[in-house]
Amino acid sequence: MYDIGIDVGGTGIAAGLVDDGCRIIAKKGIATDRSMTAEAMTAVLVTLARELMTGSQVSPDQVKSIGVGVPGTANRKTGWIEYANNLPCCQGNIRQLLQEQTAKSIYLENDANAAAWGEYLCFGDKPESFVMVTLGTGVGSGIIQDGKILRGINYAAGELGHMTIRYNGIPCNCGRRGCLEAYASGEALIAQTEKVMAKKTKSLLWELCRENRGYVNGKLVFDAYRRGDKAAVKIVRKYVGYLSEGLVNIINILQPEVLCIGGGISRSGDILLPMLRELVQEKIYSRDSAENTKLVAARLDNDAGIIGAAKLRLCKE
């Protein structure tokens, strides 16, 4: 038997057919059209699901459920996506629309929660408490406790990227200032790099940027770091310092068994994790405890959201 998981993002929608062993059997993707209505979005999701089944020669009877991860607040009681500031086309009762067109059990979840659930399911020995922080365009996060996703009274819990780490700091798109997302997201790292590059015109960063068709990204910065570029070393150390402030807050509040770092920047875990572990250990309140949070890199990359969405039916209520 199978489940279908769909990860809806601001730039793309990825769907996968997932077996009972949490393995993706087939994948389909399409660019996101932000101008779509909720009805048009539903039609796209239905088409992707049907194409997955047809291409894999799987009948609808072999599919148990369809799960959808969305970048917003998904009300599991009503089926409405109540808040999706970056994707207005998701605002509507996607669950009801999907149920009407597929006759399947439909599960909705915040995309970061779905990704955290996917990583948790594939972790091996299931930790009692598990937190995932995703470093992408923003800073997403999900909290798993005793096999349940922590959602809060309004399904909006777990927005750890919007804790303040600098009072009256850089403006964040959530409306506050000084949020972790404004300092430790992938976009924040790019902004920090461009600011340094404007002053350090002889940095290796410029050469790597030209090789990357003029674009700055996180990989470029860490590649320059590996090659000993002084400007890149300064950028990475400052960035990791910002990130460590947020992770220390998370650990001090929740003391999870595992804190998992995902997103594109986590692919440079050979540099990122040792630095983070050292800084976090120095700062956490429990630094002298015999047992502390394990800081690990995510394993599923972009598949976490698909697998987590597909297996939402397994999550305890």
KOLKE-785512 format. One record per residue (C-alpha): residue in three letters; x, y, z. Coordinates in steps of 0.1 Angstrom, whole numbers, padded with zeros to 4 digits, always signed. Layout:
# KOLKE-785512
ALAXYZ;...
//
This chain:
# KOLKE-785512
MET+0000+0000+0000;TYR+0010+0036-0006;ASP+0004+0072+0005;ILE+0009+0104-0015;GLY+0028+0133+0000;ILE+0027+0168-0015;ASP+0051+0196-0005;VAL+0037+0230-0016;GLY+0063+0257-0017;GLY+0065+0293-0029;THR+0084+0284-0060;GLY+0076+0247-0066;ILE+0053+0219-0057;ALA+0068+0184-0052;ALA+0047+0153-0049;GLY+0057+0117-0042;LEU+0043+0082-0040;VAL+0055+0067-0007;ASP+0054+0031+0003;ASP+0049+0017+0038;GLY+0087+0017+0044;CYS+0088+0055+0039;ARG+0105+0051+0006;ILE+0096+0074-0023;ILE+0086+0052-0053;ALA+0080+0081-0078;LYS+0081+0119-0078;LYS+0065+0147-0098;GLY+0070+0184-0096;ILE+0057+0216-0110;ALA+0063+0253-0106;THR+0040+0272-0082;ASP+0017+0298-0098;ARG+0010+0322-0069;SER-0019+0338-0088;MET-0040+0306-0086;THR-0072+0304-0066;ALA-0076+0276-0040;GLU-0097+0258-0065;ALA-0070+0260-0092;MET-0044+0249-0067;THR-0065+0219-0058;ALA-0068+0209-0094;VAL-0030+0210-0097;LEU-0026+0187-0066;VAL-0052+0163-0080;THR-0034+0161-0113;LEU-0001+0154-0097;ALA-0016+0127-0076;ARG-0032+0110-0106;GLU+0000+0112-0127;LEU+0020+0096-0099;MET-0005+0067-0097;THR-0007+0063-0135;GLY+0030+0064-0140;SER+0036+0039-0113;GLN+0008+0016-0123;VAL-0008+0020-0089;SER-0046+0020-0086;PRO-0065+0044-0064;ASP-0075+0015-0041;GLN-0038+0010-0033;VAL-0034+0046-0019;LYS-0044+0050+0017;SER-0042+0088+0020;ILE-0030+0121+0006;GLY-0010+0145+0028;VAL-0002+0181+0020;GLY+0024+0203+0036;VAL+0017+0240+0031;PRO+0036+0272+0040;GLY+0011+0285+0065;THR-0012+0277+0094;ALA-0033+0246+0086;ASN-0064+0241+0108;ARG-0067+0204+0111;LYS-0102+0206+0126;THR-0118+0228+0098;GLY-0095+0219+0069;TRP-0089+0256+0062;ILE-0055+0271+0056;GLU-0059+0302+0078;TYR-0027+0320+0072;ALA-0003+0317+0042;ASN+0012+0351+0038;ASN+0037+0340+0011;LEU+0012+0319-0008;PRO-0023+0334-0010;CYS-0035+0307-0034;CYS-0034+0282-0005;GLN-0059+0302+0016;GLY-0090+0281+0014;ASN-0104+0247+0024;ILE-0080+0227+0004;ARG-0089+0195+0024;GLN-0125+0196+0015;LEU-0118+0203-0021;LEU-0093+0174-0023;GLN-0116+0150-0006;GLU-0144+0159-0030;GLN-0122+0152-0060;THR-0102+0121-0048;ALA-0125+0104-0022;LYS-0094+0099-0001;SER-0085+0107+0035;ILE-0067+0141+0033;TYR-0043+0154+0059;LEU-0030+0190+0060;GLU+0000+0203+0079;ASN+0024+0232+0080;ASP+0052+0224+0056;ALA+0080+0227+0083;ASN+0060+0204+0106;ALA+0056+0179+0078;ALA+0094+0180+0070;ALA+0102+0176+0107;TRP+0078+0146+0109;GLY+0095+0130+0078;GLU+0129+0134+0094;TYR+0116+0120+0127;LEU+0101+0089+0111;CYS+0133+0081+0093;PHE+0156+0088+0122;GLY+0160+0052+0134;ASP+0154+0048+0171;LYS+0126+0073+0176;PRO+0137+0100+0201;GLU+0112+0111+0228;SER+0116+0147+0217;PHE+0128+0160+0183;VAL+0132+0195+0169;MET+0140+0203+0133;VAL+0152+0237+0122;THR+0153+0243+0085;LEU+0176+0269+0071;GLY+0161+0280+0037;THR+0147+0312+0024;GLY+0134+0316+0059;VAL+0139+0296+0091;GLY+0113+0269+0094;SER+0109+0245+0123;GLY+0089+0217+0137;ILE+0086+0201+0172;ILE+0078+0165+0178;GLN+0071+0153+0213;ASP+0061+0117+0222;GLY+0051+0109+0186;LYS+0030+0141+0182;ILE+0035+0173+0163;LEU+0033+0202+0187;ARG+0007+0225+0171;GLY-0006+0247+0199;ILE-0042+0257+0204;ASN-0044+0274+0169;TYR-0021+0251+0149;ALA+0005+0279+0147;ALA+0030+0266+0173;GLY+0067+0260+0165;GLU+0076+0292+0147;LEU+0110+0292+0162;GLY+0125+0313+0134;HIS+0105+0342+0148;MET+0120+0343+0182;THR+0140+0376+0188;ILE+0177+0372+0191;ARG+0185+0410+0187;TYR+0163+0436+0204;ASN+0152+0462+0178;GLY+0174+0444+0152;ILE+0169+0438+0115;PRO+0133+0440+0103;CYS+0117+0406+0097;ASN+0089+0399+0072;CYS+0067+0388+0101;GLY+0065+0424+0112;ARG+0089+0422+0141;ARG+0126+0431+0144;GLY+0156+0410+0153;CYS+0141+0376+0146;LEU+0163+0345+0142;GLU+0151+0343+0106;ALA+0164+0378+0098;TYR+0199+0367+0108;ALA+0202+0329+0102;SER+0181+0321+0071;GLY+0197+0314+0037;GLU+0185+0348+0026;ALA+0202+0364+0056;LEU+0235+0347+0048;ILE+0233+0360+0012;ALA+0227+0395+0025;GLN+0256+0393+0049;THR+0279+0380+0022;GLU+0269+0407-0003;LYS+0276+0434+0023;VAL+0311+0421+0030;MET+0318+0416-0007;ALA+0310+0453-0014;LYS+0340+0461+0009;LYS+0363+0432+0001;THR+0366+0435-0037;LYS+0396+0412-0039;SER+0380+0383-0020;LEU+0378+0348-0035;LEU+0340+0352-0031;TRP+0340+0375-0063;GLU+0357+0348-0084;LEU+0333+0321-0072;CYS+0304+0344-0078;ARG+0314+0350-0114;GLU+0317+0312-0118;ASN+0281+0310-0105;ARG+0268+0334-0131;GLY+0269+0363-0108;TYR+0248+0348-0080;VAL+0257+0345-0044;ASN+0244+0315-0024;GLY+0253+0297+0008;LYS+0273+0270-0010;LEU+0296+0296-0025;VAL+0303+0311+0009;PHE+0312+0277+0025;ASP+0333+0268-0006;ALA+0353+0300-0001;TYR+0356+0292+0036;ARG+0371+0258+0028;ARG+0397+0275+0006;GLY+0407+0298+0034;ASP+0393+0330+0021;LYS+0395+0355+0050;ALA+0363+0373+0041;ALA+0344+0340+0039;VAL+0358+0329+0072;LYS+0346+0361+0088;ILE+0311+0357+0073;VAL+0307+0321+0083;ARG+0318+0326+0119;LYS+0295+0355+0123;TYR+0266+0337+0107;VAL+0271+0306+0129;GLY+0272+0329+0159;TYR+0238+0342+0151;LEU+0224+0307+0145;SER+0239+0294+0177;GLU+0220+0321+0197;GLY+0187+0308+0184;LEU+0196+0271+0189;VAL+0207+0278+0225;ASN+0173+0294+0232;ILE+0156+0264+0217;ILE+0176+0240+0238;ASN+0172+0260+0270;ILE+0134+0261+0266;LEU+0127+0225+0253;GLN+0158+0204+0260;PRO+0150+0181+0231;GLU+0168+0147+0227;VAL+0176+0156+0191;LEU+0179+0190+0173;CYS+0181+0184+0136;ILE+0194+0211+0112;GLY+0180+0209+0076;GLY+0178+0231+0045;GLY+0203+0239+0019;ILE+0229+0253+0043;SER+0229+0220+0062;ARG+0247+0204+0032;SER+0278+0222+0045;GLY+0275+0203+0078;ASP+0312+0194+0078;ILE+0319+0230+0086;LEU+0286+0241+0102;LEU+0280+0214+0127;PRO+0314+0213+0145;MET+0313+0251+0149;LEU+0277+0250+0161;ARG+0283+0222+0186;GLU+0312+0241+0202;LEU+0293+0274+0205;VAL+0261+0258+0217;GLN+0279+0237+0243;GLU+0296+0268+0257;LYS+0263+0288+0260;ILE+0235+0263+0270;TYR+0223+0265+0306;SER+0227+0227+0309;ARG+0264+0228+0298;ASP+0275+0207+0328;SER+0248+0181+0325;ALA+0258+0145+0319;GLU+0234+0143+0289;ASN+0226+0170+0264;THR+0208+0176+0231;LYS+0223+0158+0201;LEU+0229+0183+0172;VAL+0226+0165+0139;ALA+0222+0172+0102;ALA+0190+0163+0084;ARG+0192+0132+0062;LEU+0164+0134+0038;ASP+0172+0167+0021;ASN+0143+0179-0001;ASP+0124+0146+0004;ALA+0116+0153+0040;GLY+0085+0173+0033;ILE+0071+0147+0008;ILE+0077+0118+0032;GLY+0064+0136+0062;ALA+0032+0148+0044;ALA+0026+0113+0030;LYS+0027+0098+0065;LEU+0007+0124+0084;ARG-0019+0097+0090;LEU+0006+0080+0114;CYS+0009+0111+0136;LYS-0009+0109+0170;GLU-0035+0135+0176;
//
